[in-house]
Structures are given as C-alpha cells and as structure tokens.
C-alpha cells in the first residue's frame, strides 16, 4: 500500500485493438494497483519454488523493460 499512498496507481487499461484509447479506471485504480503488486510478488514466489527459476525470469523481465 506504500506505492498507492505515494500516489502511484494504474490509471488506464489499454488494449489498442479492442478498446481504442483505453478505459479510465478512476478510483478503481487504487485497489487494482495493490492487487497487481501482490499478485506479481506471489507469481515470482511460485515460479521460484526450490530451483531458483525466479532469478532468470526477473532478469529477463528487467532486461526487456
């Protein structure tokens, strides 16, 4: 919740082919941001398991952005 308290939030969902300019989320952006951050942390945790796979996945994702 710290990023949301700092004013960081998901403002718009865009799918260029389907939605054109996108859908403005308004106040729903705040809970969606918290849910997204928790979901990404859990996805990385599940991918890591016992074999250290998360380090490679996060390195590739970090290099991509």
TAURMO-V159409 format. One record per helix or strand. SS is the DSSP state (a for helix, b for strand). FROM is the first residue (numbers start at 1). LEN is the number of residues. If there is no record, write none. Layout:
BEGIN
ss;from;len
SS;FROM;LEN
SS;FROM;LEN
END
This chain:
BEGIN
ss;from;len
a;2;4
b;12;2
a;16;4
b;23;2
a;28;21
a;53;12
END
